[in-house]
Amino acid sequence: MDYIRKIPGESKPIPAEAVQKGEVYIAYSDCYTCHKEDKDSVGPAFKDIAERYPVQQAYIDMLAQKVINGGKGSWGHATMSAHPKVSREEARFMVSYILSLKKNQ
C-alpha cells in the first residue's frame, strides 16, 4: 500500500467506550467479509485505514458516511458496498474502533 498517501494531522484520543461499542458493531456486521484487521483482503486492512487517517472528528464523520453510502477509489479499484441500515452513530463507533488500531494511539 505504498501508493496510499497518509494524511498528516494530530490524532485525538478515542474514548474506550467508543472503541468497545465499535468493535461490537463491527462483529455483528458484514465488515469482515471484505476487511481483515491486519492484512488486505477485498478491501484494505483496518490497520492500514487507521494509519492513513488522523483521529479527528471530521475524518470520523467522513468515514462513517462512507460506511453508510459506500465508496470507490480511496484504496485503488475496490468498491465498498453501501450499508444504508447502519445508523450514523453506529458507523461513527465502527470508525472509532478502526482508527483505534493506529500504532501510536
C-alpha positions as CSV (number, residue, x, y, z in Angstrom):
1,M,0.0,0.0,0.0
2,D,2.9,2.4,-0.6
3,Y,0.8,4.3,-3.1
4,I,-1.8,5.3,-0.5
5,R,-1.0,8.7,0.9
6,K,-1.0,9.1,4.7
7,I,-3.0,12.2,5.7
8,P,-1.0,14.4,8.1
9,G,-2.6,15.6,11.3
10,E,-2.7,15.3,15.0
11,S,-4.7,12.4,16.4
12,K,-7.1,12.9,19.3
13,P,-7.7,10.2,21.9
14,I,-10.6,7.9,21.4
15,P,-12.8,7.1,24.4
16,A,-12.6,3.4,25.4
17,E,-16.4,3.1,25.4
18,A,-16.5,4.2,21.8
19,V,-13.8,1.7,20.8
20,Q,-15.7,-1.1,22.6
21,K,-19.1,-0.2,21.0
22,G,-17.5,0.0,17.6
23,E,-15.8,-3.4,18.0
24,V,-19.2,-4.9,18.8
25,Y,-21.0,-3.2,15.9
26,I,-18.3,-4.5,13.5
27,A,-18.5,-8.0,14.9
28,Y,-22.3,-8.1,14.1
29,S,-21.8,-6.6,10.7
30,D,-20.5,-7.9,7.4
31,C,-17.3,-5.8,7.6
32,Y,-15.1,-8.9,7.9
33,T,-16.4,-10.2,4.6
34,C,-14.2,-7.6,2.8
35,H,-11.8,-6.4,5.5
36,K,-9.3,-8.0,7.9
37,E,-7.7,-6.4,10.8
38,D,-4.1,-6.6,9.7
39,K,-4.0,-7.8,6.1
40,D,-5.5,-6.7,2.8
41,S,-8.5,-8.7,1.6
42,V,-11.1,-7.4,-0.8
43,G,-10.7,-4.0,0.9
44,P,-7.8,-2.5,2.9
45,A,-6.8,-3.8,6.3
46,F,-8.3,-1.9,9.2
47,K,-4.8,-1.2,10.4
48,D,-3.9,0.4,7.1
49,I,-7.1,2.6,7.3
50,A,-6.0,3.6,10.9
51,E,-2.6,4.5,9.7
52,R,-3.9,6.6,6.9
53,Y,-6.3,8.9,8.7
54,P,-5.6,11.0,11.8
55,V,-8.1,10.6,14.6
56,Q,-10.2,13.8,14.2
57,Q,-13.9,14.2,14.2
58,A,-14.0,15.4,10.6
59,Y,-12.4,12.1,9.4
60,I,-14.6,10.0,11.7
61,D,-17.7,11.7,10.2
62,M,-16.4,11.3,6.6
63,L,-15.5,7.6,7.1
64,A,-18.8,6.9,8.8
65,Q,-20.6,8.4,5.8
66,K,-18.5,6.1,3.5
67,V,-19.7,3.1,5.6
68,I,-23.3,4.1,5.1
69,N,-23.1,5.3,1.4
70,G,-20.3,3.0,0.2
71,G,-17.4,4.3,-1.8
72,K,-14.8,3.8,-4.5
73,G,-11.4,5.0,-5.4
74,S,-9.9,5.8,-2.0
75,W,-7.9,2.5,-1.9
76,G,-7.5,1.6,-5.6
77,H,-10.2,-0.1,-7.6
78,A,-12.1,-1.9,-4.9
79,T,-15.7,-0.7,-4.3
80,M,-17.2,-0.7,-0.9
81,S,-20.9,-1.6,-0.7
82,A,-23.3,0.8,0.9
83,H,-24.7,-0.1,4.3
84,P,-27.9,2.1,4.5
85,K,-29.3,0.3,7.5
86,V,-26.3,1.3,9.7
87,S,-27.1,4.4,11.6
88,R,-24.7,7.4,11.6
89,E,-24.0,6.8,15.3
90,E,-23.2,3.1,14.8
91,A,-21.0,4.0,11.8
92,R,-19.1,6.5,13.9
93,F,-18.5,3.9,16.6
94,M,-17.3,1.5,14.0
95,V,-14.8,4.0,12.5
96,S,-13.6,4.9,16.1
97,Y,-12.8,1.2,16.6
98,I,-10.9,1.0,13.3
99,L,-9.0,4.2,14.0
100,S,-8.1,2.9,17.5
101,L,-5.9,0.3,15.7
102,K,-3.4,3.1,14.9
103,K,0.1,2.0,16.0
104,N,0.7,5.1,18.2
105,Q,-2.8,5.5,19.5
